[in-house]
Structure formats: structure tokens, C-alpha cells
Amino acid sequence: FFWLFAEAAFIFTILSLWLVIGFNKQWFVTCASVVSGTVIALLIGLIAMNVTNGKGVHYEALDYATQSPKQLFLAATVIGLLGTVMDAATDIVSTLFEMKRTDEKISERQLFKSGMAVGRSIMGPLINVLLMIFFAETFTMAILYFKTGNSIAYTFEWTMALGIVQTLVSGIGVTLVIPCASFLSAKVLGGAQDVND
């Protein structure tokens, strides 16, 4: 069911962007940035987990996971990753398209540099929000583990390891989508006469 969740998440992402942005160049660039950033980040995460053989990652620690906990974990990772990457890509692409509307003479290089600057300014807060959400979700369970006499290492391994992996994969996605969205926007807008096509 991982592929079912992944395909559904991508379809809903594309449809939601279409409903919000409309079918135009901005939608195309945003979708291309989101898909490329998500796929590359997920591949990096999967490669890292395969190289380490998933050491320290207990998929069975997922809430309500009775069957195929690894697939359920990966599906949840894709959904979280898509949301984070879509947030960053939308901010960058919409900013660059607005810059082009304001100044039609702006160059590809200036657009790319502006996109990277926007990305750097939102990357930190986005990753911080991910960490705070993750800590808020696991805090009560970690306290329960401590209260029952478990060590810090054991508590971390069984309550926080999965969330940290998801946060790292999402952080990689945000980092990757910044140059991707900046580059695609700059290329599409470089010679564009009308950004609303």
C-alpha cells in the first residue's frame, strides 16, 4: 500500500496546487519543483536506510501499525515530505513570479539568486516547525518511558527515532527544493513575456 499512498499524495498535491494557482506556468514550475525535490529526498532517505540496514529504526513502534509497519512509515514520510516541500516551493516560485510581474527586465541570474535568498530565509523556520511538531507528538510518550525507568537511549530509540528520520528526510527535501525551484523559475521566466500563460 506504500505505492497507493504515494500515488494518492502526489495526485492530491497536483490537484490542490491546480485549484489554488490555476493551470499556468507557475503551476507547472511549482509541480515540477515539488515532485523533483520529493523524489530525490525520498531516494536519499531510502538509500541511507538501506546502507545502515535500518539500524536503530523500529518500525513496529508506529502507532496503530499492525501490518507492514515499514510501508506505513514510508507512506507517512512521503506525505510529510510532500507537505514541507510544497510549502517551500510555493513560497519561492510565487515570489519569483511576482518579481517578474513587477520588473519584466529582471534577468535569470537575478531571479535565481533571489529564489535562493528566499529559500535560505524560509529553510530554518520550516525545519524548526517540523522539529517542534515532532517533539510535541512524542513528548508525552517519552515522559511515560522515563517514568517507567527506561534509559534515555532506549526512550529515544522507541519514541523519537522514527520522527527524527522523517524530519531529516523532510529537511533534505526542503534543502533540495530551494535550488530546484529557483532554477526552474529562472529558466521559465527568463525569456517569458507573460507570466500568466
N, C-alpha and C positions, 0 to 999 in steps of 0.2 A: 503493500500500500504506500510505500515511500513515493513511488513514481506518480501514483494517483494524487497524493497531497501536493507534490511538487508541480505537476501539470496544472492542477486547480489553482494553486497560488499564483503561478505565472499568468494564467488566463485572467484571474481576478485583478491582478496588478495592471495588466494591459488595459482591461476594460475600465477600471477605476481612473486610470490616467486619461483615457479617452473621454470619459464623462466630465472630468474636471478641466482638461486642457482643450479638448476637441481634436479632430483629426487634421493635424497640420505638421509643419516641420518641427515645432517644439515638442510635440507628442512623439514623433519619430526619434528625435535625439534623446529624449528622456527615456523612452523604452529601450533603445539600444544601449544606453549607459547602464540602466538598471540591470538588464539581462546579462551584459558582459561582466559587470562588477560582481554580480551574484554568482554566476557560474564559475568565474576564476577563483573567488574567495572560497566557495564550497569545494572546489577541486583541491586547493591548497590545504584546507582543513582535512579533507579525506586522505590526502597523501600523508600529512603529518600523523593522522591517527593510524594509518596502516604501517608507517615506518616504526612507530612506537608500539605497535600491536595493541593500542588502546590501553596501555598500562596506566593504572590509577583511575580509569573511567569505568564506573559501574552503571551500565545502562539499566540494570534492574532497580536502581534507586529512583527511577522516574515515578511520579505519582500515577496511579491507576494503570501502570504498564503490566499487563498480564501476559501478552503475547507479542513477540517481535519487538522488544524494547529498543533495540538499536535502530530499527527503521522508524519507530515513533520519535526517537530522539533526533534523527536526521531530518524528519519531516518538520518537527518543531524548530530546528535550526534554520531550515530553509525559509520558513515563514517569518521568523525574527530577522533573519538576514535581509530578506526582501524588503521588509518594512523600513529597516535602517538605511539601506542603500537607496531606496526610493526617496526617502526624506532628503538625503544629501544631494542626490542627483537632481531632484526637483528644484531645490534651492539654487543650485549652481546654474542649471540650464535656464530657469526663469529669469535670474539676474542678468545673464549674458544676453538673452533675447531682449530684455528691456533696455540694456545698454545699447544694443544695435538699433532699437527703435528710436532712442534718444539721439544717438550720433551715428548716422549711416556711414561716416568715413572712418570709423574705428577699424583698426587692422586686425588680422587673425592673431598676430603675436600679442597685441594688447588684450584681445578677448581671452586668449589662453592664460596670460598672466593674471588677469582679473579673476578668471574662474578658479585658478589655483589659490589666489588670495582668499576668495570666498570660502573655498573648501577648507583651507587651513583654519579659518576663523570658526567654522562650524564643527570641525572634526573633534576637537576636545570636548565641547559641551555634549555632543551626541554620544560619545563613548562614556562620558561621565554619567549621563542619564541611563545608559544601558547597565552600567555597574550598580547604580543606585536601585534600579528596578530589581536587578538580580539579588542584591543584598536584602532588600525589603522582602522578597519572596522566601529567602532561605533563613532569615534571621530567627524566626520563632522555632523552626526545626533545629537549628544549631544550638539554641539555648536549651532545648529539650535534651539533645545529645550530651551537652555539658552537664546538665543537672543529673543525668544518669551515670556520671562518672567516666565518660569517654574522653580520650585524649584529643588534643587539637588536631593532630594529623588524621586520626580516624574520623573525627567530625567533619573536617574539610573534605576528605575523600568521599564520604557518603552523603553530604548535604550540599556541598558547594562545587565540586569538581565539574559536574555537567554544566552548571551555569557559567562557570569560568570558560569552559571550552566554547560554549555558544557565544559568549561575549567576545572572546578572542576572534572567532570566525567573523562576527559582525564588525568588529574593529578593523579587520583586514579588508572586509568589503567596503567600508567607508573610505579607507585609505586608497583602495584601488579605484573607486568610482570617481574620485576627485580629478585625477589626470584624464581619465576616460571621458567624463562629461565635459571637461574643459576643452579637450582636443576635438571631440565630435562637434561641439557647439561652434568652436572657432572655425573648423573646416566648413560646416554647413552655412555659417553666417558670413564667412569671408567675402564671398562674391555675391551674396544674396541682395536683391533689390527690395524684396518684400518679405519680412519675417513672418507674415501671417499666412503665407501659402500653405 
